[in-house]
C-alpha cells in the first residue's frame, strides 16, 4: 500500500513533519493545535513516538494497518516505522518523542494504548518542564515514572489490519471511506475470479479477521470523528450503515467498553482538563 495515497483527500490540509537532528533529552514533548483536518506525508523517526489527542481523533496509517485514537487513547509508534498521521478538525495533540533505549523491544508496528487519568496528568505536567530538564534528581525520576506508566498502559483493539492483496486493500479502503456501503461478497468474489469461500479464507488469513468483523470495526472506528463532531448517536448509526440505534450502541459498547453517550461524556471531561 502506498501510504501517501491513502491519506490524499481533497478535504485534508498538509501538516508538516518536525525536523529534529536529535532529541535534547531522552523524552521530548511537542504540542499542536489543529483547527482543520490535516495529514502528514509518510515518514519515519529514529525515536519512539507516543501521540495523544487531548481533544479530537488521531489516525495513524502504516503498511500493516490503520490505528485510531480518540481522546483517552494514544498511539505508540516504534522507531523507523513508516507512517502518516491524520487528525480530525479541532484536534489538540500532545506527542512525546522517546529515545529508543528508554523504550526497547516495541516490535515493528504501532499499538493503540488506553490513557489513564494519571498518565494524562503526567503528560500535562511533563509539558511544563524545561526542554533540557535535569536528568538527575526529581525531574529525572518523574520522567522515569512517566515511561513506566506508558509501559503499563493497556492496549486497545482500535486497529484495522490491511490485507496483503492489493485488490482486497482497495476494497477495504472503499468500505472505510463509505462505511454504510453493503459488503457485496458475491460481487467481489466474481471480480477476483474466486469463490466466496476462497475469498473469505484469504481475507481471514491475511487479516486474522472475517469480512464481517472487519467491516463492523471499520464502521465503529468511522463513527468516532462523527461523534466527536457532536452529531447525534442516531445520525451516526445511520451514517455508518446500522439499521437501528440500539444495534449500533451494542456494537460500540462491545468494542470500546462504553456506550456512545459515555464516550462523549468522557471526551468532554478529558477536554475540560486538557
N, C-alpha and C positions, 0 to 999 in steps of 0.2 A: 504494500500500500504506500502510495506517495502521501505522506502526512500533510505536506503543504497543500495538496489538492483538496483534502478533506476539510481543511479549515478556510478554504476560499469561499466566502459567502458575500453576496452583494451588500448585506447589512453589517458587515464587520469592518471596524476600523483597525488600523495596524498598531500594535503595541510593541515598543522597542524592547530588545533584549539587553539587559545591563552588561556592560563590558567591564570586567574586573580581571586584572592580571593575577591577583592573588587575594586571599582573604586576610584582612588585617588581624583577625583573631580566629580561633577555632570555630566560633559561631558569629555570624554577621546577620543583622536584621535589615529588612527592606520593606517599606510600607508604600502602598499605591492606592489611589482612589480613582476608579474608572467610571465615568458617567455614561459612556456608551459601551455597547457590546464590542469587544475587540479581541484580536488574536495575535499571537506572536508567530513568526516563522518557525519552522522546525530547527531545533538547536540542541546542544548538549552542554553540560558543565563538567568541570573537573571535580566538583564537590557534590555533596548531597543537598537536595533542595526539599524543604518542608514548607508547603504553601497552604495557608489557612485563610478562608474568606470569613472575616468577622461580619460581613454583610454581603449578600449576593451568592452566586453559584459559580464554581470553578469547574472547568473541564480540561483534562489533560489527555492528549491523544499520543499513543506510541504505535510502533509497528504491531504490538501484540493486542492492543485494545484501547478502549475508551474508559476513562476514570472520571467520576463526577463527585464533587464535594459541595454539598450545601453548607450553610452555617452549622457549626459544631462538628464538622468533619474537616479533615485535611488530607492532602495528597503528598506522600513521601516519594520523591523521585531519586533513584540511585545515580551515582556519578556515571558519566559517559552514556546515559540513556537518551537517545534522540527523541525529542518530544516537542509538541506545540501546546500552547495554553490558550484557552478561550474563556473569557469572563462574560457573565450576564451584565446588562446595564445596572448602574448604581451598585457596583461591587467594590468593597474595600478589602484589599489583600494584604496580609502580613506574611512575609516569607522569611524563613531562616535558611541561610546558607551555612552548611556544616562541613568541616574538613572530613575527609574520608576516614582518617584514623580515629576520629571521635565516634563514628558510627559504622563499623566494619560489618561485613557479611550481610549486606542488604539484598543480595540477589541482583537480577538484571532488569527487573520490571517494576513498575510503580505499585503502590498499595494505598488504599484509602483507609485512614485511621479516624477513630472517633476521638474528639477533643473534649476532655472533661472540663468542668468548671475550673478546677485547679490549674490544668495545663493552659487554658485560655488566659487566666490571670497572670500566669508566669510569662507567657508570651508578651502580654501587655507590659509587664514590669521590665522584661529584658529590653524592650524598645526604649526605655528611659535611661539605660546605662550608656556610658560613653562607648563610641565605636571601638576604641582601644581600651576596653575595660581591663582592670587589674586581674591578671590570671591567678595571682596568689591572693589568699585571703577570702573575704566574704563574697566578692563578685565572682571569683573563680568557682567557689563552692556552689553558688547559685546556678551558674551555667551547667555544672555537672548534674545538679538536681533536675534542671530543665531537660537535659538529654536523657536522664533516667525516666522522666515522665513520658517522653516521646517513645522510648523503647517499650514502655509498659502500655502504651495506648492500644486498645483492641482494634483489630482490623475489621472492616465492614465490606459487605458484598456489593459495593457500589461500582461495579466494573462490568463492562460488556466486552467479552473477548472477540477479536476479529478472526474469522476463519482464514486459513491459508489460501484457499482457492479464490482467485481474483473475481470470478463470476459470483461466488457467494458473498464476497465482500461488497460488491456493487449492490446486491440485493439487500444486505444488512444496512448499508448506508441509506438506501431508499426507505426502509422501514423505520430507521431512526429519524430521518428528515420528515417523514409522513407517518407518524405513529398510529393514525387512525386507519391506515391502509389495510386491506384484508391480506391474509397470509398467502393465498393463492399457490399452495404447494404444487397442485397439478400443473399450473402454467409454467412454473419454474422447472419442474422435472421434465416437461416436454421441451422447453427451451434448451436444457442441458443434455437432452437425449438419454436420460436415465429414468428408472422407475422412482416413484415417491419413496419407496422403502430404501433404495440405494442412496437417494439424496439425503434422507433422514440419517442414515448411518454415517455418511460422510460428514455431515454437519456436526453430529454428536462427537465424532472422533476428533474433529478439528477445534471444537469449542468447549467440549465437555458439557454441553447443554443441548436440550432438544430445541427445535424451531420455536415451539410454543413458549417454552421457558425463556428463550432469548427475547422473543417479541414482547412478552409481558414485562420483563425487566427493562427493555428499551422504552416501553410506554411509560412505566413508572418513573424512570430517570428523566424522560422528556417532560414529565409533569412538574418537576422541581422548579425550573425557571418560571413556568406559568403561575405556580403557587406563589413564588417569590414576587411576581408582578401583581399580587393581590387579586387575581382572578378567583371567582367563586369555585368551590370544590365541584359543583355540578358542571360548570363550564369546562373545567379542566378534565373531568372524567369523560365528557362527550368528545372533547377535542383530541383525547388520547385513545379514542376508539372503544370506550367502555359503554355497554348498553344501559348500565344503571350506576347511580352514585354509590349504592351500597356495595356493589361488586368492586368498584374502584377503591373504596375505603378499606375493604377487607384485604385486597391485594397489597395496598400501600402499607397497611399495618404489618403484614407478614414480612415484607422486605425491610422496612425501616424501624419496626418495633414501636411505632406510634401512628396515630391517625393523622390525616392531613391537618385537621384542626390543631392537634397537639404539636405538629411540626411547625405550623405558623406561629403558635404561641411561643415555642422555644426560639424560633427565629427572631421574634420581636424582643424577647428577653435578652438574647445574645447581642442584638443590635443596640439596645439601650445601654449595655455595658461596654461596648467597643470604644 
